Amino acid sequence: MDAKVKTEQYLNDLLEKTYDAQRGYANAAEITNHVELKRWFAEQGAKRTVYAASLTKELKDMNQDPELDGSFKGDMHRGWMNLKAALSLNKDESILEECITGEKKAIEEYTQVLEHKSQLPPTVVSILEAQKDEIQATVNTIKRLEDVAENNNL
């Protein structure tokens, strides 16, 4: 498989996961009752929309067709988030836990792709590293929010 095909595959895989994350944050914003969390989740979803646009642009610049939808796994994860939140005594903490799970998985996937950075165009590497760093910062923020939610101060 040549480098261009691998790059397309890597980007499309990440694009699919980015759509999943965007929908996950939109879902989280819908199920929380906390106004500040709704806003924060919506902001995170908007960031994922920007990530998707960047990945889509790179694919189009390579004359490749970008993925247009998320994954079945993403649908299942959002369903689990809804069920867990419905059954939880602390809905916000439950939602944040699922967000951490999704974001940690995203970091793993970015890391796996970046292990092949010598095969990727420099612009793609730069975009993926920046997105991965932002996702890691999001995980750190979620952990702080989860601590607050755990103490029922959220």
Phi and psi restraints in degrees (value plus and minus 20) as a CYANA .aco file:
   2 ASP   PHI     -99.1   -59.1
   2 ASP   PSI     146.6   186.6
   3 ALA   PHI     -80.4   -40.4
   3 ALA   PSI     -57.3   -17.3
   4 LYS   PHI     -84.6   -44.6
   4 LYS   PSI     -61.6   -21.6
   5 VAL   PHI     -86.8   -46.8
   5 VAL   PSI     -62.6   -22.6
   6 LYS   PHI     -82.8   -42.8
   6 LYS   PSI     -63.3   -23.3
   7 THR   PHI     -80.4   -40.4
   7 THR   PSI     -64.0   -24.0
   8 GLU   PHI     -80.1   -40.1
   8 GLU   PSI     -65.1   -25.1
   9 GLN   PHI     -82.6   -42.6
   9 GLN   PSI     -67.2   -27.2
  10 TYR   PHI     -79.3   -39.3
  10 TYR   PSI     -68.5   -28.5
  11 LEU   PHI     -85.6   -45.6
  11 LEU   PSI     -60.6   -20.6
  12 ASN   PHI     -86.1   -46.1
  12 ASN   PSI     -57.4   -17.4
  13 ASP   PHI     -82.8   -42.8
  13 ASP   PSI     -65.3   -25.3
  14 LEU   PHI     -87.9   -47.9
  14 LEU   PSI     -55.3   -15.3
  15 LEU   PHI     -83.2   -43.2
  15 LEU   PSI     -63.8   -23.8
  16 GLU   PHI     -79.5   -39.5
  16 GLU   PSI     -64.2   -24.2
  17 LYS   PHI     -87.9   -47.9
  17 LYS   PSI     -52.6   -12.6
  18 THR   PHI     -86.8   -46.8
  18 THR   PSI     -60.7   -20.7
  19 TYR   PHI     -81.1   -41.1
  19 TYR   PSI     -60.6   -20.6
  20 ASP   PHI     -80.4   -40.4
  20 ASP   PSI     -64.9   -24.9
  21 ALA   PHI     -84.3   -44.3
  21 ALA   PSI     -62.2   -22.2
  22 GLN   PHI     -79.7   -39.7
  22 GLN   PSI     -66.0   -26.0
  23 ARG   PHI     -88.4   -48.4
  23 ARG   PSI     -54.3   -14.3
  24 GLY   PHI     -83.1   -43.1
  24 GLY   PSI     -63.1   -23.1
  25 TYR   PHI     -88.5   -48.5
  25 TYR   PSI     -57.3   -17.3
  26 ALA   PHI     -82.7   -42.7
  26 ALA   PSI     -60.8   -20.8
  27 ASN   PHI     -83.8   -43.8
  27 ASN   PSI     -64.8   -24.8
  28 ALA   PHI     -80.4   -40.4
  28 ALA   PSI     -61.2   -21.2
  29 ALA   PHI     -83.1   -43.1
  29 ALA   PSI     -53.9   -13.9
  30 GLU   PHI     -91.5   -51.5
  30 GLU   PSI     -56.3   -16.3
  31 ILE   PHI    -112.8   -72.8
  31 ILE   PSI     -35.4     4.6
  32 THR   PHI    -101.7   -61.7
  32 THR   PSI     130.7   170.7
  33 ASN   PHI    -120.6   -80.6
  33 ASN   PSI     -26.8    13.2
  34 HIS   PHI    -102.5   -62.5
  34 HIS   PSI     100.0   140.0
  35 VAL   PHI     -80.4   -40.4
  35 VAL   PSI     -65.1   -25.1
  36 GLU   PHI     -86.4   -46.4
  36 GLU   PSI     -57.7   -17.7
  37 LEU   PHI     -87.2   -47.2
  37 LEU   PSI     -59.5   -19.5
  38 LYS   PHI     -75.0   -35.0
  38 LYS   PSI     -67.2   -27.2
  39 ARG   PHI     -83.0   -43.0
  39 ARG   PSI     -65.7   -25.7
  40 TRP   PHI     -83.5   -43.5
  40 TRP   PSI     -65.0   -25.0
  41 PHE   PHI     -81.5   -41.5
  41 PHE   PSI     -61.3   -21.3
  42 ALA   PHI     -82.1   -42.1
  42 ALA   PSI     -59.9   -19.9
  43 GLU   PHI     -82.8   -42.8
  43 GLU   PSI     -61.6   -21.6
  44 GLN   PHI     -85.2   -45.2
  44 GLN   PSI     -60.4   -20.4
  45 GLY   PHI     -81.1   -41.1
  45 GLY   PSI     -60.7   -20.7
  46 ALA   PHI     -84.9   -44.9
  46 ALA   PSI     -57.5   -17.5
  47 LYS   PHI     -81.2   -41.2
  47 LYS   PSI     -61.4   -21.4
  48 ARG   PHI     -86.9   -46.9
  48 ARG   PSI     -50.4   -10.4
  49 THR   PHI     -85.0   -45.0
  49 THR   PSI     -59.7   -19.7
  50 VAL   PHI     -86.4   -46.4
  50 VAL   PSI     -61.6   -21.6
  51 TYR   PHI     -78.3   -38.3
  51 TYR   PSI     -66.2   -26.2
  52 ALA   PHI     -80.8   -40.8
  52 ALA   PSI     -61.1   -21.1
  53 ALA   PHI     -82.9   -42.9
  53 ALA   PSI     -59.6   -19.6
  54 SER   PHI     -84.6   -44.6
  54 SER   PSI     -65.2   -25.2
  55 LEU   PHI     -86.0   -46.0
  55 LEU   PSI     -60.7   -20.7
  56 THR   PHI     -81.6   -41.6
  56 THR   PSI     -63.2   -23.2
  57 LYS   PHI     -80.4   -40.4
  57 LYS   PSI     -64.5   -24.5
  58 GLU   PHI     -81.5   -41.5
  58 GLU   PSI     -62.4   -22.4
  59 LEU   PHI     -83.7   -43.7
  59 LEU   PSI     -63.9   -23.9
  60 LYS   PHI     -85.8   -45.8
  60 LYS   PSI     -55.7   -15.7
  61 ASP   PHI     -83.8   -43.8
  61 ASP   PSI     -44.5    -4.5
  62 MET   PHI    -113.8   -73.8
  62 MET   PSI     -11.1    28.9
  63 ASN   PHI      39.8    79.8
  63 ASN   PSI      19.2    59.2
  64 GLN   PHI    -134.3   -94.3
  64 GLN   PSI     137.3   177.3
  65 ASP   PHI    -111.5   -71.5
  65 ASP   PSI     102.1   142.1
  66 PRO   PHI     -98.5   -58.5
  66 PRO   PSI     133.2   173.2
  67 GLU   PHI     -80.0   -40.0
  67 GLU   PSI     128.5   168.5
  68 LEU   PHI    -137.5   -97.5
  68 LEU   PSI     -16.9    23.1
  69 ASP   PHI    -171.4  -131.4
  69 ASP   PSI     148.1   188.1
  70 GLY   PHI    -103.3   -63.3
  70 GLY   PSI    -184.7  -144.7
  71 SER   PHI    -133.3   -93.3
  71 SER   PSI     144.1   184.1
  72 PHE   PHI     -82.6   -42.6
  72 PHE   PSI     -60.1   -20.1
  73 LYS   PHI     -79.0   -39.0
  73 LYS   PSI     -60.0   -20.0
  74 GLY   PHI     -83.5   -43.5
  74 GLY   PSI     -62.2   -22.2
  75 ASP   PHI     -79.8   -39.8
  75 ASP   PSI     -63.3   -23.3
  76 MET   PHI     -84.9   -44.9
  76 MET   PSI     -60.7   -20.7
  77 HIS   PHI     -84.1   -44.1
  77 HIS   PSI     -61.9   -21.9
  78 ARG   PHI     -84.7   -44.7
  78 ARG   PSI     -58.4   -18.4
  79 GLY   PHI     -82.8   -42.8
  79 GLY   PSI     -62.0   -22.0
  80 TRP   PHI     -83.6   -43.6
  80 TRP   PSI     -60.8   -20.8
  81 MET   PHI     -79.5   -39.5
  81 MET   PSI     -64.2   -24.2
  82 ASN   PHI     -82.8   -42.8
  82 ASN   PSI     -66.2   -26.2
  83 LEU   PHI     -84.0   -44.0
  83 LEU   PSI     -67.4   -27.4
  84 LYS   PHI     -81.0   -41.0
  84 LYS   PSI     -62.7   -22.7
  85 ALA   PHI     -85.0   -45.0
  85 ALA   PSI     -58.8   -18.8
  86 ALA   PHI     -85.9   -45.9
  86 ALA   PSI     -52.3   -12.3
  87 LEU   PHI    -114.0   -74.0
  87 LEU   PSI     -28.6    11.4
  88 SER   PHI    -105.4   -65.4
  88 SER   PSI     126.4   166.4
  89 LEU   PHI     -94.1   -54.1
  89 LEU   PSI     -49.1    -9.1
  90 ASN   PHI    -140.1  -100.1
  90 ASN   PSI      67.4   107.4
  91 LYS   PHI     -77.6   -37.6
  91 LYS   PSI     -64.3   -24.3
  92 ASP   PHI     -83.8   -43.8
  92 ASP   PSI     -61.9   -21.9
  93 GLU   PHI     -82.5   -42.5
  93 GLU   PSI     -61.4   -21.4
  94 SER   PHI     -81.4   -41.4
  94 SER   PSI     -64.6   -24.6
  95 ILE   PHI     -82.3   -42.3
  95 ILE   PSI     -65.1   -25.1
  96 LEU   PHI     -83.3   -43.3
  96 LEU   PSI     -57.9   -17.9
  97 GLU   PHI     -79.6   -39.6
  97 GLU   PSI     -62.8   -22.8
  98 GLU   PHI     -89.0   -49.0
  98 GLU   PSI     -53.4   -13.4
  99 CYS   PHI     -84.2   -44.2
  99 CYS   PSI     -62.1   -22.1
 100 ILE   PHI     -81.2   -41.2
 100 ILE   PSI     -64.4   -24.4
 101 THR   PHI     -77.1   -37.1
 101 THR   PSI     -68.1   -28.1
 102 GLY   PHI     -84.2   -44.2
 102 GLY   PSI     -62.1   -22.1
 103 GLU   PHI     -89.9   -49.9
 103 GLU   PSI     -57.6   -17.6
 104 LYS   PHI     -83.5   -43.5
 104 LYS   PSI     -58.7   -18.7
 105 LYS   PHI     -83.5   -43.5
 105 LYS   PSI     -60.9   -20.9
 106 ALA   PHI     -81.7   -41.7
 106 ALA   PSI     -63.1   -23.1
 107 ILE   PHI     -80.6   -40.6
 107 ILE   PSI     -63.2   -23.2
 108 GLU   PHI     -78.2   -38.2
 108 GLU   PSI     -63.6   -23.6
 109 GLU   PHI     -88.0   -48.0
 109 GLU   PSI     -61.1   -21.1
 110 TYR   PHI     -82.4   -42.4
 110 TYR   PSI     -62.4   -22.4
 111 THR   PHI     -80.4   -40.4
 111 THR   PSI     -63.8   -23.8
 112 GLN   PHI     -81.4   -41.4
 112 GLN   PSI     -62.7   -22.7
 113 VAL   PHI     -86.9   -46.9
 113 VAL   PSI     -62.6   -22.6
 114 LEU   PHI     -90.0   -50.0
 114 LEU   PSI     -34.1     5.9
 115 GLU   PHI     -83.5   -43.5
 115 GLU   PSI     -39.1     0.9
 116 HIS   PHI    -127.3   -87.3
 116 HIS   PSI       6.3    46.3
 117 LYS   PHI     -82.7   -42.7
 117 LYS   PSI     -43.1    -3.1
 118 SER   PHI     -86.7   -46.7
 118 SER   PSI     -39.8     0.2
 119 GLN   PHI    -114.8   -74.8
 119 GLN   PSI     -24.3    15.7
 120 LEU   PHI    -123.8   -83.8
 120 LEU   PSI     129.7   169.7
 121 PRO   PHI     -81.6   -41.6
 121 PRO   PSI     125.4   165.4
 122 PRO   PHI     -75.9   -35.9
 122 PRO   PSI     -56.0   -16.0
 123 THR   PHI     -84.2   -44.2
 123 THR   PSI     -58.9   -18.9
 124 VAL   PHI     -86.0   -46.0
 124 VAL   PSI     -64.6   -24.6
 125 VAL   PHI     -78.3   -38.3
 125 VAL   PSI     -65.3   -25.3
 126 SER   PHI     -80.6   -40.6
 126 SER   PSI     -65.2   -25.2
 127 ILE   PHI     -83.2   -43.2
 127 ILE   PSI     -66.9   -26.9
 128 LEU   PHI     -86.1   -46.1
 128 LEU   PSI     -59.7   -19.7
 129 GLU   PHI     -84.6   -44.6
 129 GLU   PSI     -62.0   -22.0
 130 ALA   PHI     -84.7   -44.7
 130 ALA   PSI     -64.2   -24.2
 131 GLN   PHI     -83.9   -43.9
 131 GLN   PSI     -62.8   -22.8
 132 LYS   PHI     -81.2   -41.2
 132 LYS   PSI     -63.9   -23.9
 133 ASP   PHI     -81.9   -41.9
 133 ASP   PSI     -60.9   -20.9
 134 GLU   PHI     -86.8   -46.8
 134 GLU   PSI     -58.0   -18.0
 135 ILE   PHI     -85.3   -45.3
 135 ILE   PSI     -59.6   -19.6
 136 GLN   PHI     -83.0   -43.0
 136 GLN   PSI     -60.9   -20.9
 137 ALA   PHI     -83.2   -43.2
 137 ALA   PSI     -56.2   -16.2
 138 THR   PHI     -84.5   -44.5
 138 THR   PSI     -61.4   -21.4
 139 VAL   PHI     -78.5   -38.5
 139 VAL   PSI     -64.3   -24.3
 140 ASN   PHI     -82.5   -42.5
 140 ASN   PSI     -60.6   -20.6
 141 THR   PHI     -84.8   -44.8
 141 THR   PSI     -63.9   -23.9
 142 ILE   PHI     -80.7   -40.7
 142 ILE   PSI     -60.4   -20.4
 143 LYS   PHI     -80.8   -40.8
 143 LYS   PSI     -60.7   -20.7
 144 ARG   PHI     -86.3   -46.3
 144 ARG   PSI     -63.4   -23.4
 145 LEU   PHI     -82.5   -42.5
 145 LEU   PSI     -57.8   -17.8
 146 GLU   PHI     -85.6   -45.6
 146 GLU   PSI     -59.9   -19.9
 147 ASP   PHI     -80.4   -40.4
 147 ASP   PSI     -61.4   -21.4
 148 VAL   PHI     -86.6   -46.6
 148 VAL   PSI     -64.8   -24.8
 149 ALA   PHI     -83.2   -43.2
 149 ALA   PSI     -57.6   -17.6
 150 GLU   PHI     -82.2   -42.2
 150 GLU   PSI     -54.7   -14.7
 151 ASN   PHI    -109.1   -69.1
 151 ASN   PSI      -9.9    30.1
 152 ASN   PHI      39.1    79.1
 152 ASN   PSI       8.4    48.4
 153 ASN   PHI    -118.5   -78.5
 153 ASN   PSI     -17.7    22.3
